[in-house]
């Protein structure tokens, strides 16, 4: 019978946990499901903790003059302050030596997943907070109803020439249950062709904005965060950092699963692609 060394065990477990981390974040994170969050994780190589940022700005349209006069080139320059992966989070845990390799892998996959769900929630809190702090407009005036509040967000995006494609918003439970789903035009959605908003307690698309719901503490209690396409960039190291240490006297193995990520607004100051509704 072949012997399985400690390094082999650690390598096997690291592979399982790395795949589980990616799977859990995709399934559990609301922010990473939104088109307004530009996921640049694929650009993060081993050991990298910073990405160059190309700030999104509107390029001016120029006339083509047939008299030979030159047009003016517009320079696209990475900003000096890039997207820094400065959120360093870890899930530490131990498991007894009595467990076999397969048992350890099964136990870790089930147990660590709960920690990773908490990590996904922290990712949402951090990304939403970054967006809100760079909002182009924060509306603190209470609208007549939920649909009016969303209409104003859509109008703001139009006024700012934000692309109509892939507009998204994430609403708080208070806004969803107390305002949006309490609106007659939403409650009677089945009369207009679909009862999905009632059945799934969510609304797919209103005024061209896809609606998500999150209980993130970063969101306004009775409001929402609306994002235009690629309003905020996000990146993480896809291969989690995994460490194992044998505790001989304790008859156990100690593990840490460490994850590094960061987010940054794609506009240096106030971002016209970010709108916040936070009624007083």
Secondary structure, DSSP 8 states (H G I E B T S, - for coil): -----HHHHHHHHHHHHHHHHHHHHHHH-SGGGSTTEEE-GGG--TT--EEEE------------TTS----------EEEEEE--EEEEEEEEEETTS-HHHHHHHHHHHHHHHHHHHHHHHHHHHHHHHHHTEEEEE-S--SSHHHHHHHHHHHHHHTT--STT-EEEE-HHIIIIIITTSHHHHTGGGGT--HHHHTTS-SEETTEEEEE---TTS-TT-EEEE-TT-EEEEE-SS-EEEEEEETTTTEEEEEEEEEEEEEESSSSSEEEEEEE---
